[in-house]
Amino acid sequence: MANINSSSTGKGVGEQPTLKSCLIDKVIKVRPTPIRKTPYIIGGDRDRVRSEQIMLSGTSRSIILPKNGLTNRFIDPLTLDERLYLESVMGVNLDVLKPEYTGDGAHKQPNIFYLDDQARIYISKNSDDIEDCYAELDLSTPQGYLQYKICLANPAVAPSKNPDGKYTPEQEFYLDDAVVETTVERDDNKEEDTCYKYLYSIEDRKDKLYNFLRTYNLLNKTRRYVDKNASIEWMYNELKDLVRYRETRHHFYELVEMIKKNETSYELKIFIQDALEIGEIKYNSNDNIFTTPTGDKLGANISEIENYLKDPLNQQKREYIKSQIKLQLK
């Protein structure tokens, strides 16, 4: 990920500059470009035939970030400010200059986010009605906005609907940028209210802000590192941003509800993260499993580690880890 830590702004260690959001409160659709109706079919079959000319029912197409034909590198769909902001909220590296793969042969692995499924826009056709064939992009979410920018960078996607139905031969899709009116349901309001209420209840507690933020990142696999030395204002604003956007707000709400219903499980997740920090729990990437320093297997995920630590047979080990956390972190 790009280094967005500031060392020249006079801010304290671990603080980060406030990045301006590029997200837009708008929903658009990606649709296949229309084909003129054939004059040789009469009756109700005309629309079906036209629909099948565009895309066969039961099939799907996808849109990806294109490459520059001269350099064979991905075209950068983002401005620098957009990239820094999206990297900060998504926890991924969006640099198009990274090597595409690491390793060789059977060990070859994708290394750039634009090869990930999350960067691909799928359009599926499940019926004869071509109006039902589209992908919806929510530009108020980081992933939706990134996919929107990928569409704009792809010459196969017209940036807007042509009222005369005239598109270039390479334009297979177009962005239907008519605003989709969305009504905020009562449940959405409830989630937002619940999230803000919880956030306000811990806004003056740096330890609680820190634990909530890192646990959110852990459970949602954002791969973002939270510096415990960052300011309380930075942590608070990071959580406030999570509540602000629909996609992340729901995950925030789920964590709040989990804390309400099972605070013991939440505290255990914090315990596990502390143990990982001091090395009393280790992750073996070769076997994709968590172990003790001596190699005892704890589980393949956080839930399995919790079960191990709750087992009465493993309480001596848990108490030892607890003592080491208290010695090294508290």
C-alpha positions in Angstrom: 0.0 0.0 0.0 1.2 3.5 -0.6 2.8 5.1 2.4 0.4 7.8 3.6 2.0 8.4 7.0 3.1 12.0 7.4 6.5 12.8 8.7 6.7 16.4 7.6 3.4 17.9 8.7 4.3 18.3 12.3 1.8 15.6 13.4 2.6 13.0 16.0 4.0 9.6 15.3 1.4 7.3 13.7 -0.9 10.1 12.7 -2.1 10.2 9.1 -3.3 13.2 7.0 -7.1 13.4 6.5 -7.8 12.1 3.0 -10.7 13.7 1.1 -13.4 11.2 0.1 -14.0 10.8 -3.7 -17.2 8.8 -3.2 -20.4 10.0 -4.7 -23.9 9.4 -3.3 -25.2 8.0 -6.5 -26.1 4.6 -8.1 -25.6 4.0 -11.8 -26.1 1.0 -14.1 -23.8 -0.6 -16.6 -25.9 -1.9 -19.6 -25.2 -3.6 -22.9 -25.5 -1.2 -25.8 -28.7 -1.7 -27.9 -29.0 -3.2 -31.3 -31.5 -1.9 -33.8 -34.6 -4.0 -34.1 -34.8 -6.2 -37.1 -37.6 -5.4 -39.5 -38.0 -9.0 -40.6 -39.6 -10.3 -37.4 -43.2 -9.3 -36.6 -45.0 -9.7 -33.4 -44.0 -10.4 -29.8 -40.9 -12.3 -30.8 -39.2 -9.2 -32.0 -38.0 -8.0 -28.6 -36.8 -11.5 -27.7 -34.8 -11.8 -30.9 -33.3 -8.3 -30.4 -32.5 -9.3 -26.8 -30.7 -12.4 -27.9 -28.7 -10.5 -30.5 -27.3 -8.4 -27.6 -26.6 -11.2 -25.2 -27.9 -14.8 -25.0 -30.0 -15.5 -21.9 -28.1 -17.4 -19.3 -24.8 -15.9 -20.2 -22.7 -13.2 -18.6 -20.0 -10.7 -19.6 -17.4 -8.9 -17.6 -15.5 -5.6 -17.8 -11.9 -5.4 -16.6 -9.3 -2.7 -16.4 -7.6 -2.5 -19.8 -3.9 -2.4 -20.6 -1.9 0.1 -22.5 -1.0 -1.6 -25.8 2.5 -0.1 -25.9 3.6 -0.8 -22.3 1.4 -3.8 -21.6 0.7 -2.3 -18.2 -2.7 -1.6 -16.8 -4.1 1.8 -17.4 -4.3 3.8 -14.2 -8.1 4.6 -13.7 -7.5 6.8 -10.7 -6.1 10.2 -9.8 -3.5 10.2 -7.0 -6.0 11.6 -4.5 -8.5 8.9 -5.4 -5.9 6.2 -5.2 -4.7 7.3 -1.7 -8.2 7.6 -0.4 -9.4 4.2 -1.8 -6.3 2.5 -0.6 -6.9 3.9 2.9 -10.5 2.6 3.2 -10.1 -0.6 1.3 -6.8 -1.7 2.7 -5.4 -2.7 -0.7 -2.6 -1.5 -3.0 -4.0 0.1 -6.2 -0.7 0.9 -7.8 -0.8 -0.3 -11.5 3.0 -0.3 -11.6 3.3 -3.3 -9.3 4.5 -6.6 -10.8 1.3 -8.5 -11.8 2.5 -11.9 -10.4 4.9 -13.2 -7.8 6.5 -16.6 -7.9 7.0 -19.0 -10.8 5.3 -22.0 -12.2 2.9 -23.7 -9.8 3.7 -21.0 -7.2 2.7 -18.1 -9.4 0.2 -15.9 -7.6 -1.6 -12.7 -8.7 0.1 -9.7 -7.1 -2.0 -6.7 -8.3 -5.5 -5.9 -7.1 -6.8 -5.3 -10.6 -6.6 -9.1 -11.3 -8.9 -9.7 -8.3 -12.6 -10.5 -8.9 -13.5 -7.4 -6.8 -12.1 -5.3 -9.7 -14.2 -7.0 -12.3 -17.7 -5.9 -13.3 -20.1 -8.7 -14.2 -23.2 -8.2 -16.3 -25.5 -11.3 -16.4 -28.6 -11.9 -18.6 -31.1 -14.1 -16.8 -34.2 -13.5 -18.9 -35.4 -12.4 -22.4 -36.0 -8.9 -21.1 -32.9 -6.9 -21.9 -34.0 -4.2 -19.5 -33.2 -6.7 -16.7 -29.6 -7.1 -17.9 -27.3 -4.7 -16.1 -24.8 -4.3 -13.3 -25.5 -1.8 -10.6 -22.6 0.3 -9.2 -23.1 2.1 -5.9 -20.7 5.1 -6.1 -21.1 5.7 -2.4 -19.1 2.6 -1.7 -15.3 2.2 -2.3 -15.7 -0.9 -4.5 -18.5 0.6 -6.5 -16.6 3.8 -7.1 -13.5 1.9 -8.2 -15.5 -0.3 -10.6 -17.0 2.9 -12.0 -13.6 4.3 -12.7 -12.6 1.0 -14.3 -15.6 1.3 -16.6 -14.6 4.9 -17.6 -11.1 3.7 -18.4 -12.3 0.9 -20.6 -13.0 1.8 -24.3 -15.7 -0.9 -24.4 -17.8 1.2 -22.1 -19.5 4.4 -23.3 -19.5 7.0 -20.6 -23.2 7.8 -21.0 -26.3 6.7 -22.8 -26.6 8.0 -26.4 -30.1 9.2 -26.9 -29.9 8.2 -30.6 -28.6 4.8 -29.9 -25.3 5.5 -31.7 -22.2 3.9 -30.3 -18.8 3.1 -31.7 -18.2 -0.5 -32.8 -16.0 -1.2 -29.7 -18.6 0.2 -27.2 -20.4 -3.0 -26.0 -21.7 -1.3 -22.8 -22.8 2.1 -21.6 -23.2 3.8 -18.3 -26.8 4.6 -17.6 -26.1 7.6 -15.4 -29.7 8.5 -14.7 -29.9 8.8 -10.9 -31.5 5.7 -9.3 -33.7 7.0 -6.5 -33.1 5.0 -3.4 -35.2 5.2 -0.3 -33.5 4.8 3.0 -35.4 2.1 4.8 -36.2 2.1 8.5 -33.6 -0.6 9.1 -30.9 1.5 7.5 -31.7 4.4 9.8 -31.7 2.0 12.7 -28.2 0.8 11.8 -26.8 4.3 11.3 -28.3 5.5 14.7 -27.0 2.4 16.5 -23.5 2.9 15.0 -23.2 6.5 15.9 -24.6 5.9 19.4 -21.9 3.4 20.0 -19.2 5.5 18.5 -20.2 8.5 20.7 -20.1 6.3 23.7 -16.4 5.5 23.2 -15.2 8.7 21.5 -13.1 9.7 24.6 -11.6 6.2 25.1 -8.6 5.7 23.0 -8.2 2.1 24.0 -11.8 1.3 23.0 -11.5 3.1 19.7 -8.3 1.2 19.0 -9.7 -2.2 19.9 -12.9 -1.6 17.9 -11.0 -0.4 14.8 -8.5 -3.2 14.7 -11.2 -5.8 15.4 -13.3 -4.4 12.5 -10.3 -4.7 10.2 -9.5 -8.2 11.4 -13.1 -9.5 10.9 -13.5 -7.9 7.5 -10.0 -8.7 6.3 -9.2 -5.2 5.3 -5.5 -5.8 5.8 -5.1 -2.3 7.3 -2.7 -1.7 10.1 -3.9 0.4 13.0 -1.1 2.2 14.9 -1.9 2.2 18.6 0.2 5.5 18.8 -2.1 7.3 16.4 -4.1 10.1 17.8 -7.5 9.6 19.3 -8.8 12.1 16.7 -7.5 9.9 13.8 -9.0 6.8 15.3 -12.3 8.5 15.8 -12.4 9.9 12.3 -11.5 6.5 10.8 -14.5 4.9 12.6 -16.8 7.8 11.6 -15.9 7.2 8.0 -16.9 3.6 8.4 -20.4 4.7 9.6 -20.7 7.3 6.8 -20.8 4.8 3.9 -23.5 2.2 3.5 -21.2 -0.7 2.6 -18.9 -0.3 5.7 -21.7 0.8 8.0 -23.4 -2.6 7.9 -20.2 -4.3 9.0 -19.8 -1.7 11.8 -23.3 -2.4 12.9 -22.7 -6.2 12.9 -19.7 -5.7 15.2 -21.7 -3.5 17.6 -24.4 -6.0 17.8 -21.9 -8.8 18.4 -20.4 -6.8 21.3 -23.9 -6.3 22.8 -24.8 -9.9 22.6 -21.5 -11.5 23.4 -18.9 -9.2 24.9 -16.9 -12.2 26.0 -16.3 -13.2 22.4 -15.3 -9.6 21.6 -12.8 -9.5 24.5 -11.4 -12.8 23.3 -10.8 -11.5 19.8 -8.9 -8.6 21.4 -6.9 -11.1 23.5 -6.0 -13.0 20.3 -4.8 -9.9 18.5 -2.6 -9.0 21.5 -1.2 -12.5 21.5 -0.4 -12.2 17.8 1.3 -8.8 18.4 3.7 -10.3 21.0 4.3 -13.5 19.1 2.5 -15.9 21.5 0.2 -16.8 18.5 1.8 -17.1 15.1 0.5 -17.5 11.6 2.0 -20.2 9.4 1.4 -19.0 5.8 2.7 -22.3 4.4 0.0 -24.4 6.1 -2.5 -21.5 6.5 -2.9 -22.1 10.2 -2.3 -20.4 13.5 0.1 -22.0 16.0 1.8 -21.4 19.3 5.6 -20.6 19.2 6.3 -24.3 19.9 4.1 -25.4 16.9 0.9 -26.4 18.7 -2.0 -26.0 16.2 -4.6 -23.5 17.4 -6.9 -23.3 14.3 -7.2 -22.1 10.7 -9.2 -19.0 11.6 -10.2 -16.7 14.5 -13.2 -18.7 15.4 -11.2 -21.9 15.8 -8.6 -20.1 17.9 -11.4 -18.9 20.2 -12.7 -22.5 20.6 -9.1 -23.6 21.5 -8.8 -20.9 24.1 -12.2 -21.7 25.6 -11.4 -25.4 26.0 -11.0 -26.2 29.7 -8.0 -28.4 28.7 -6.2 -25.4 27.4 -6.6 -22.9 30.3 -3.1 -23.3 31.5 -1.8 -22.2 28.0 -4.4 -19.3 28.0 -3.2 -18.1 31.4 0.4 -18.1 30.3 -0.4 -16.0 27.2 -2.4 -13.7 29.4 0.6 -13.2 31.7 2.8 -12.4 28.7 0.4 -9.9 27.3 0.2 -8.2 30.7 4.0 -8.2 30.9 4.7 -6.9 27.4 1.7 -4.7 26.5 -0.1 -3.5 29.5 
